[in-house]
Amino acid sequence: MMDKIRELIDQHAGLPQGAAEIGDDTDLYRLGMKSFASVQLMLALEEAFNIEFPEEMLNRATFRSASAIARAVESLSPGSLAA
């Protein structure tokens, strides 16, 4: 899952460096991700993982880092106990 998340970060976050070069907990907003890019990333994540982010998860904390995104996706994935 993390490989796919990093691929989507590369494609949609608009960062000056590749996702492979950053840590799992690195703040994507501090690296330069803008609000519009986070929306594009969210839409790509929804499509790639066949999930839908509920309104209460549409905040900076959910998309702050690769690990935060992974936790959110995992909690929304079919078959997850949190879903």
N, C-alpha and C positions, 0 to 999 in steps of 0.2 A: 504494500500500500504506500509506503513512504517513497518508493521510486516514482510512482505515478503522481503523488503530491508534488514532489520536486520537479517533475516534468511540467506540471501545470503551473507551478510557480515561475519556472523559466519562461513559459509561453505567455503568461498573463500579468505577472506582478510588476513588470517594467523596471526591474532592478539592474543596476550597473554591472553586477557580477552574476555568475551562474549560481543556481541553487545548490549545486554540488560543492561549491566553495564556502558555504555558510553552515553554521551549526544548526542542529535541530531546534534549539531554543533561541536562536538569534531573532531579534525584533525586526520583522520585515518592514514595518513603518519607519523605523530609524534608518534603515538602509535605503529608503526612498519610495516605498510603495505608497501610492496615492489612493484616495477613496474610490475613484473611478476604477482603478486597477483592481482593488479588492472586490468590487462588484463583479468585474469580469472573471476574476478568479473563482468567486463563489458560484457563478453560473457554470463555469467549466467543471468545478467539483461536483455540482449537482448532476450534471450530465454524465460525467465519468463514473460516478459511484451510484447512480440511480437513487439519489436521495433528494430531500427538500429541506433546506434550513428553515426552521420555524422562526417567526419574528423575534422571539426572545434571544435567539442566537446571532442575530444580525448586529454584531458589535465588533469593536476593534480586538477585544480579547480573543474572540473565536478565530480570527485570522492573523493574529500577531506573529505566529511562528509556525514552522512546519510541524512541530510536535503538537501545538494547540489545534491546528487543522486536523491532524491525525486523530486526536482525541474526539473532536467534534464529529468527524466522518464516522469513526467507529461507533459512537453513541447513536448515530442515525441509520446505520447500515441495517438492512433486513437481517433478522435473526439476532440482533443485539439485544441484550437484556434491558438496555436503557430505551430502546425504540418502542 
